[in-house]
Amino acid sequence: MKKIGLIGDVHGRFSPELKRLLEISEPDFCLQAGDYSCYHVNWPTPVYFITGNHEVMNNAKAPIQDIQNGIITLPHNNIMLTAGLHNVEGVNIVALPAKPMIGVLPGPALYQQEDYDQCWAVNDKVDIFISHGCGFPFLCFVGSRQINVEDITITKLIQHLTPMYAVSGHNHLYEKKEENGIQLYRMGTNHSHIYDLITIE
């Protein structure tokens, strides 16, 4: 059995509370759902992260493009997941990174079409799907307005892959629910519900 920590949008801030949660739960490894920018942290356990839309913000400790191109080497226990299928300690994970950009309005996160196509082409059994934006209806407040931040194309991808778990970030609001037998984890941020734990047999 594998214990897997789920981490939401940290935006470059590795808090003492998050460290405490990791020490208490002792996961085998963690998955982080984008808007990461914690490239400088020597994590106590391996953290596999995807890019979020804010990966180019000023609080990033290293330019994400240099990491993607192999110019900058990440510290111990920082592992960036590219698009597609990854087997991590026997767990099949499909990752859909977001497209880093500045000035994104509330709503779905953007991604590269070729990354989406690579995920769609996976034919193996999938344990976990991770993306920055979320699939399936998800109501969030933006000011006084309530909007559905679902990305229907991600919903279709999740339905196609049928993972046990689908993990997302981006909206800074925690929700755990089940859709068609798939456990959805919408992760929060530093202020609330940034961490959760799942198990894979």
N, C-alpha and C positions, 0 to 999 in steps of 0.2 A: 504494500500500500504506500502511495506517495502523498505526502502532505504538501499542498501548494498554496503559498500565500498570494493574495491578489491585492495589488496596490493601485490606487487611483492617481489623480493628477497631482504630482508633488511640486511641479514648477520650480525645481532647483532647491527646495527646502527639505532637508532631511531632519525631521523633528525628533526630539527626545521621546515623544509619545510613540512614534512609529518604531523607533529603535526598541522601546520597551515591548511593544506588541510582537515584534519579530523574535525577541529573546524568550518571551513567554511561550509562544506557539511553536517555535522551532520547526519551521517548514523545511522541506528538502530543497526547495527553490521557490522563487517568486516570479510572478508575471506582472508587469507594469503596463498600464493601458494608455500610455502616451502623455504628452505635456510633461516630460520627464526632467530634462536639464540637470540631473544629478550625476553628471559624468565624473565628477570629482570624488564621489563617495566610495570608500572601501566598505562595501556592504558585508554584514556578518554571514550572509548566505547568498548564493548566486541570484542575481536579479536580471531577468530577461525582459527587455523593454522594447516597445515600438515607438515610432515617432508620432507626435501629436501636431496639431496645427500651430501650437505656440513654441515649437522646438527652435525657432530662430529668434526668440525674444532676448532682450539684453541680459537677463539673469543667467543665461546659459554659460557654463564655464568653458565650453569648447564648441567651435562651429560644427554643426551637425553634418554639413557637407564634407568637412575634412575627416570626420569619423567614417562616414559612408564610403569615402574614397581611400580609406586606410592610411591617411596621412598622420592622423592622431590615433594613438593606441589608448584604449580605455583602461582605467584602473582595474585591479582584481575584482572579480564578481560582477562586473558590468558587461552584459552581453546584449547587443542590439539584434533584434529579430527582423529580418527582411520579409518581404511578402512570400506567402506560400507555406508549405508544410515543413515542420521541424519536429524531429523526435528528440525530446529532452528527457533523459533518464527513463526511457521506455514509455513516455507520454506523448501522444501525437497531438501537436498544436498547429493550427493554421492561423497565421498572422496577417492582418490587413492594416499596414501602417497608414497614418494620415499624411497628407501633403503639407509640409511645414510652410506657413505663410504668415504675414502680418496683417492685422486689421480685419479679422474674421468676425462677422456678425453672429449673434445667437442662431442656432439651427444646426443642421447636419455638418459634420466635418468632411472635408474633401479628401480624395485619394486619387492616385494615378490609375487610369483605366487598365493599364497592363498589370498592375498589382492585383486588381480585382479579378482579371481574367486568369491570373496564375492561381489564385485561391479557388476559383470556380473549377479549374481543371483537376483539382485533387480528387482522387478516386479511393484513397485509403480511408479506413475508419478514423474518425476524428474524435478525440477526447475533449479538446478545448478549442474554441474559436475566440480570438482576441482582436478587437478593433478599437479605434479611438471613438468613432461615432457609433451610435447604437441602432440595432434593428428592433422591430416590433414597436407598437405605440408606447410612447413615454411622454407624459405631460409634465412640463416644467414651467415655472413662472419666470418671465422676463419682465422685470418691473412689476406692473399690475396686470400684465397680460399672461394668460396661460397658453402655451403653444405645445404642439406635438413635435418633438425633435427626432422622431423616427426617420431613418433613411431607408426607404422601401427597398432599395437595391441591396442593402445589407440584410434586411429581412429575408429577401429571396435567397441570398447566399447562405444564410444560416439554415433556412429550410432545405436547401439543396445538400448541404454538408451534414446535417443532422448531428451536431456534436452533443455530448453530454452537457457541456457548459458553454455559454456565450458570455464573454466578459467585455465591457466597454467602459470608457471614461467620458471626458469632454464636457459633460453637463454639470459636474460638481454636485450632483444630487444622487444619493444612494437609494437603490431599490433592488430588492431580490424578489423574483417571481418566476413562475413556470409557464412556458408556452409550448404546447404540443409535446410535452415530455422533455423539453430543453430547459435547463436551469439558467436563467438570465441574472447576471450580476452587473448592475450599473453602479460603478464605484464613485465615491465622493472625492473630496479633496482634503487638504490639511486641516480644515476647520471641522470636518465631520465625516465619519465613516470612510476613511481613506484605506482601511485594511479589512480584509476578510480571509477566511481559510476554507479550502475545499480539499477533498480527498479523492484519489483515483485508485481503484483496486488494481 
